[in-house]
Amino acid sequence: MLRDVEVVRDGVRAVGEGERDVDIRTGARDEIAELAGAANRMAGQLAEREAERDAADGARRDLIAAVSHDLRTPLTSLRLLAGAIEEDLVVPVEGTHPVVSRRALRCRYASPRSARR
């Protein structure tokens, strides 16, 4: 019986240290065997929850990367337009140049990147 208790203790300790692929087996058919079975189920449930958490973290990282890219793309276009307007590389459409120029320049100079230049 003492050996069975040690097996359960060692298995639970391994789970506590991060191991999830444990199989605690005892030779008993009593409460110690029930405890071993419960510990095995616990390790399995922990593994499942950790896999779900890792998948959610991956999805969150992917979403943040996608949103960041989508936000940067229009700002980059506006910065390029502002630079082209400043350097007279773009011929403005009559009647829109002052508005486009002011807005584009505002975007360019409000940018954190342009502050570092």
C-alpha positions as CSV (number, residue, x, y, z in Angstrom):
1,M,0.0,0.0,0.0
2,L,2.8,2.4,0.8
3,R,4.3,1.8,-2.7
4,D,0.9,2.7,-4.3
5,V,0.8,6.0,-2.3
6,E,4.4,6.8,-3.5
7,V,3.4,6.1,-7.1
8,V,0.4,8.4,-6.9
9,R,2.6,11.1,-5.1
10,D,5.2,10.9,-7.8
11,G,2.7,11.1,-10.6
12,V,0.9,14.1,-9.1
13,R,4.3,15.7,-8.5
14,A,5.1,15.2,-12.2
15,V,1.9,16.8,-13.2
16,G,2.7,19.7,-10.9
17,E,6.0,20.1,-12.7
18,G,4.4,20.4,-16.1
19,E,4.3,16.8,-17.4
20,R,0.9,16.0,-18.8
21,D,1.5,12.6,-20.4
22,V,1.3,10.6,-17.1
23,D,-0.3,7.3,-16.4
24,I,-0.5,6.6,-12.7
25,R,-1.1,2.9,-12.1
26,T,-1.4,1.2,-8.8
27,G,-1.8,-2.5,-8.0
28,A,-4.6,-1.6,-5.6
29,R,-8.4,-1.7,-6.1
30,D,-9.3,0.7,-3.4
31,E,-9.4,4.4,-2.7
32,I,-5.7,4.8,-3.7
33,A,-6.6,3.3,-7.2
34,E,-9.5,5.8,-7.3
35,L,-7.1,8.6,-6.5
36,A,-4.7,7.5,-9.2
37,G,-7.6,7.5,-11.7
38,A,-8.7,11.0,-10.7
39,A,-5.1,12.2,-11.0
40,N,-4.9,10.7,-14.5
41,R,-8.1,12.4,-15.5
42,M,-6.9,15.7,-14.0
43,A,-3.7,15.5,-16.1
44,G,-5.7,14.8,-19.2
45,Q,-8.0,17.8,-18.5
46,L,-5.0,20.0,-17.9
47,A,-3.5,19.0,-21.2
48,E,-6.8,19.7,-23.0
49,R,-7.1,23.2,-21.4
50,E,-3.5,24.0,-22.1
51,A,-4.0,23.1,-25.8
52,E,-7.1,25.2,-25.9
53,R,-5.3,28.1,-24.3
54,D,-2.4,27.8,-26.7
55,A,-4.7,27.8,-29.7
56,A,-6.5,30.9,-28.3
57,D,-3.2,32.6,-27.8
58,G,-2.1,31.8,-31.3
59,A,-5.4,33.1,-32.7
60,R,-5.0,36.3,-30.7
61,R,-1.5,36.9,-31.9
62,D,-2.6,36.3,-35.5
63,L,-5.5,38.7,-35.1
64,I,-3.3,41.4,-33.6
65,A,-0.8,41.0,-36.5
66,A,-3.6,41.2,-39.1
67,V,-5.2,44.3,-37.5
68,S,-1.8,46.0,-37.1
69,H,-1.0,45.3,-40.8
70,D,-4.5,46.6,-41.9
71,L,-4.0,49.8,-39.9
72,R,-0.4,50.4,-41.1
73,T,-1.3,50.0,-44.8
74,P,-3.5,53.0,-45.2
75,L,-1.2,55.2,-43.2
76,T,1.7,54.2,-45.3
77,S,-0.2,55.2,-48.4
78,L,-1.1,58.5,-46.9
79,R,2.5,59.2,-45.9
80,L,3.6,58.4,-49.5
81,L,1.0,60.7,-50.9
82,A,2.0,63.5,-48.5
83,G,5.6,63.1,-49.5
84,A,4.7,63.2,-53.2
85,I,2.6,66.3,-52.7
86,E,5.4,68.0,-50.8
87,E,7.9,67.3,-53.5
88,D,5.4,68.3,-56.2
89,L,5.5,64.8,-57.7
90,V,1.7,64.6,-57.8
91,V,-0.3,66.9,-60.0
92,P,-3.4,67.7,-57.9
93,V,-6.9,67.5,-59.3
94,E,-8.2,71.0,-59.5
95,G,-10.1,72.1,-56.4
96,T,-8.9,69.3,-54.2
97,H,-5.2,70.0,-53.7
98,P,-5.5,72.2,-50.6
99,V,-7.7,69.7,-48.8
100,V,-5.7,66.7,-49.8
101,S,-2.5,68.4,-49.1
102,R,-3.5,69.5,-45.6
103,R,-4.9,66.1,-44.6
104,A,-2.0,64.2,-46.1
105,L,0.6,66.4,-44.4
106,R,-1.3,66.2,-41.1
107,C,-1.2,62.4,-41.3
108,R,2.5,62.5,-42.2
109,Y,3.5,64.8,-39.4
110,A,1.2,63.2,-36.8
111,S,2.9,59.8,-37.4
112,P,5.2,58.4,-34.7
113,R,7.6,57.3,-37.4
114,S,8.0,60.8,-38.8
115,A,8.7,62.2,-35.3
116,R,11.8,59.9,-35.2
117,R,13.2,61.1,-38.6
